[in-house]
Amino acid sequence: MLEIQYAIGDAFGPRMQEAVARFGDSGSAKHSPLCTQMADFGPPTHSPRYMVQHGMTAFTGREGDGVLDDFDLVESWEVLLEEYLQFG
């Protein structure tokens, strides 16, 4: 995100606020359909390989696919919907 900010310059903040505003506040007419669509999509099924290879693992040298051994995909998805998107 920081690289985008530098590329866009001073317009970054207002443009991000505009983009986020399109989805409205929690429970709004715009927000609810977005949350419903995200819930219908379900949790991601792709491998996080790229993010792991180019994220902290690249610096720490940790082996494996980067997913924590006790990671619960379904629970994490529900937390994302409820707490981050405030769907419900």
Stockholm file with secondary structure:
# STOCKHOLM 1.0

chainA/1-88         MLEIQYAIGDAFGPRMQEAVARFGDSGSAKHSPLCTQMADFGPPTHSPRYMVQHGMTAFTGREGDGVLDDFDLVESWEVLLEEYLQFG
#=GR chainA/1-88 SS CHHHHHHHGGGHHHHHHHHHHTTCSTTSTTHHHHHHHHHHHCSCCSCCHHHHHHSHHHHHCCCSSSCCTTCCHHHHHHHIIIIISCCC
#=GC SS_cons        CHHHHHHHGGGHHHHHHHHHHTTCSTTSTTHHHHHHHHHHHCSCCSCCHHHHHHSHHHHHCCCSSSCCTTCCHHHHHHHIIIIISCCC
//
